[in-house]
């Protein structure tokens, strides 16, 4: 193979989806049905939704001060808050009605309805002040059907239970509403009781360890109150779900040019904030409860408002006027599918949804007219609208209009504004670029927070907040944290410590070198133009074998070595497996992106370990980068059953402990259904790992679960498998304690996990022994809190950001210099008053701003101390084995997340090869059958190895 390896990705046929009917019963009515059904089968009651008892803060480490992005709140008024429902409708025709308060999913639809509802409701408030009592009242509106008021507006209405207003659309300052003769606005009380909105009531009703005793209205009222200024100013702001606000004229808000750059493909970054209301301990610590608002700065990619032709020109670098080739058409269609667009060439603005790109152009595509004659699209526009198309040879765009698919010239369609870019609308390169530009350094993030807080008018002077009686602190909370000492690592429990510098280390001899394979192979996979010669491959193999020997593994030269075309590699692997080859190292051209999951399916089905790396990495090795080669060899040793290093467990934390990590891979956004509209669901993949063999070695597996579930019904199977594995390597004895780290559940799901998931885990444990104690921890990065160095502005360069330094001065500080370092722990002041929680930053931040995981204890049978729990967690973040760096998550959870990803790859590959799967029996049985077909449970000795190293 020769030529330039930087080539376009090799085209691969799209995966064949399973036939209609596969897993058709995967659907569930609620997010906990699977767990509830299993509890009923076992005749078990759900557990009470109560957090374990909180403990005193830990004392491990030295105290340091940390800056946050948390702003304290104070309620200085005593108010009653009443809740109302709002319905807004209008008759478009005698048979068609528009419901403006109907919830939408797509960005344009949501924002459009918000704008219209706000315009209508506040027009009514101005013209009917006698009813709404706007002079003395404070209104908090969600932009759709929910309205809070500090006055009972129906008090003077007597027995009336509803109020209806008929409004002439021409009186409302909104272009789209002008032609509506009658808009019906209905306001009526909900069944919810009034809320006592005072500082004392908020303190008592928002922080109970009994989750069901918490009154959610306080959180909802405050969240919406902070939206009001932005919601009512749609020319300047757009408001989305989960407290996200973006500023569409960023220069006017004080943002720098670097905050809203163009990122290509007709997309631009728009700055904004994400805010959440949290009830925290505050400076008083344990036993106190204080409301706060957490504000994080962010930059998100939006589609530019431009014609579809202009957008595709950006994507294809102007190569679209004469039509797109099939591969380019598919690539462009993925970027624009699902977008709202509009036309103006008729007498009104008309909105359409893009569904794809037609293979024909306006000049050639013909359709039948009402008089049964035919016309090309270009001729039709010329004769009907007196429009001569500039690009008659460009592909037509397929759009959905009133349920029908129609074809339009791309030059007459304009992308509607304020639509965020979805993951499915980005290429891999585009996604990387957007992520890189959005990942800002801590000092830049603090600047974005300050600007965003001001732009959203989140301050005490805000008129709505003033009327509601809410004060907002000007400065973020400064809190006490603890800096943990470095974790001691070694090759052996009693051996010398590994040399550590700045929380980084290098591995010399392995703790347990793997058994070298008797037969192994080395291949380079590419195309005819891939630049990687046989001599280069041979040289790499020599370097690989030599590095392995320095680590204590005597590896013989490969039994087979060669360059293989991408179309022939699967046959080559099949031959290798039949020749008793037990390990294959493959170097794959960077442009080939579809083979990895195929390699892993071979590994799963044959038991032959297949390790994959990119040519770019191999080239860096040949250029003398020893660290890259060392990381490759470290990975190989773990895959082959070895272990590279351990931490010195002087406090015996790991003795008699079974540690389980559980990671969840939900179906990617937009792919919940494999066949759209056919009810065939894409399952959730649950990866798990555990230390069955040695206390600091984690192997694992994955299982399938029903999609759309907050809770994990297969937790019973996971715990059973982990305990069985533990007994296998411990002469049938059981552990004394089980420590579970579980990801994938937000704070709103804590109660359900406690009630429905934990009882199933306990049931599985009791089948082995009722004396085994359980500690169950949810780990989340899906929160808004950021922790900053207190001295950040002393070490960051002056200016709008820290990405560039003085021209002739020292280089700018790196992300790892500006962020908090590993071992920073906060377990009071910023934590939930009723929950045993801690933030632990265990990793070195290499890009952007540190995202510190939040650990919430959902079950605790041993009343473990905060110090002990935090220390063992920090230690477990140092067992990655491949690179000499701590990870942001404990290794068992890190490994579990990787098994969930591996399971997703194998599921996709299995569906491509085996579209027909048994459809009879219960959902649980079908999931179990498919899991066993593709996971590692019965595959040779793979279950006892960490295959996803």
Secondary structure as UniProt FT lines:
FT   TURN            20..25
FT   TURN            31..32
FT   HELIX           33..41
FT   TURN            42..43
FT   STRAND          62..68
FT   STRAND          70..75
FT   STRAND          79..93
FT   TURN            94..95
FT   STRAND          96..99
FT   TURN            100..101
FT   HELIX           107..127
FT   HELIX           129..132
FT   TURN            134..136
FT   STRAND          139..141
FT   STRAND          146..149
FT   TURN            153..154
FT   HELIX           155..157
FT   TURN            158..159
FT   STRAND          162..167
FT   HELIX           169..171
FT   HELIX           175..177
FT   TURN            178..179
FT   STRAND          183..189
FT   STRAND          195..197
FT   HELIX           199..205
FT   HELIX           211..213
FT   HELIX           216..225
FT   TURN            226..227
FT   HELIX           228..231
FT   TURN            234..236
FT   STRAND          237..240
FT   TURN            241..243
FT   STRAND          244..247
FT   TURN            248..249
FT   HELIX           250..253
FT   HELIX           257..259
FT   STRAND          262..264
FT   TURN            265..266
FT   STRAND          267..280
FT   HELIX           282..284
FT   TURN            286..287
FT   STRAND          290..303
FT   HELIX           308..316
FT   TURN            317..322
FT   HELIX           326..336
FT   TURN            337..338
FT   STRAND          340..343
FT   STRAND          350..361
FT   TURN            362..364
FT   STRAND          366..368
FT   TURN            370..371
FT   STRAND          374..376
FT   HELIX           377..384
FT   TURN            392..393
FT   STRAND          395..401
FT   TURN            402..403
FT   STRAND          404..409
FT   HELIX           410..412
FT   STRAND          414..415
FT   STRAND          419..420
FT   HELIX           423..425
FT   HELIX           428..438
FT   HELIX           442..455
FT   TURN            456..457
FT   TURN            460..461
FT   HELIX           463..468
FT   STRAND          470..472
FT   STRAND          478..483
FT   STRAND          489..490
FT   TURN            493..494
FT   STRAND          500..501
FT   TURN            502..503
FT   STRAND          504..505
FT   STRAND          520..526
FT   TURN            528..529
FT   HELIX           534..550
FT   TURN            551..552
FT   STRAND          560..565
FT   TURN            566..568
FT   HELIX           569..578
FT   TURN            579..580
FT   STRAND          583..588
FT   TURN            590..591
FT   HELIX           596..606
FT   STRAND          609..614
FT   HELIX           615..622
FT   TURN            623..624
FT   HELIX           626..639
FT   TURN            640..641
FT   STRAND          646..647
FT   TURN            650..651
FT   TURN            653..656
FT   STRAND          657..665
FT   TURN            669..670
FT   STRAND          673..675
FT   TURN            676..679
FT   STRAND          680..681
FT   STRAND          684..690
FT   TURN            695..696
FT   STRAND          699..705
FT   TURN            707..708
FT   TURN            713..714
FT   HELIX           715..729
FT   TURN            730..732
FT   STRAND          737..743
FT   HELIX           747..749
FT   HELIX           750..752
FT   HELIX           753..757
FT   HELIX           758..766
FT   TURN            767..768
FT   TURN            770..771
FT   STRAND          773..780
FT   STRAND          787..789
FT   TURN            790..791
FT   HELIX           792..795
FT   TURN            807..808
FT   HELIX           815..818
FT   TURN            822..823
FT   STRAND          824..826
FT   TURN            833..834
FT   STRAND          837..841
FT   STRAND          853..860
FT   HELIX           866..876
FT   TURN            877..878
FT   HELIX           891..913
FT   HELIX           923..934
FT   TURN            937..938
FT   TURN            940..941
FT   HELIX           942..944
FT   TURN            947..948
//
